[in-house]
Amino acid sequence: MSIDFNALVLGPTFDAFAEPVTFIPAAGGTITSLYGPNQGRGVFDHGHRIVDLGGDAPSSMEMPVLGVRLSEFAPPPQQNDRVTVPSVGLTYIVKDDEPDGHGHSLLRLEVAA
C-alpha cells in the first residue's frame, strides 16, 4: 500500500498555513505555478539554527525558511532566486534548497541586500 503524502499531508497543511509569495527567478524567465507566473505560496518561518562558536554555550541565529510544495511549481524555485514574503515585508535570496523526497522542499533564505 502506497500513501500519497503529497495529497494527504502537504495539501491540507498548505491549505491551512501557506501564504502567497512572489518569486523572481535568478536566471530570468518565469516560474510557473498553480497561482500564476512567479506567484506561489509557502509556509514561512523565521527559523533558528544552533551555532557552536567554540565556547561553553552554543548560540542561536535566525535562519529564515520557506516550505514549498513542489507539485505547485514548474520548474520549482532554485538557489539564488528571490522570493518576496508580504507578511514580513522582505525579499529574500534562496540560499539552499532541501527537498524531502515526499513533495516538499525547505528553502533556506537570506535577506536580500
Buried (B, 14 or more C-beta within 10 A) or exposed (E): EEEEBBEEBBBEBBEEEBBBBBBBBBEEEEBBBEBEEBBBBBBBBEBEEEEEEEEEEEEEEEBBBBBBBBBBBEEBBBEEBBBBBEEEEBBBBBBEBEEEEEBBBBBBBEEEE
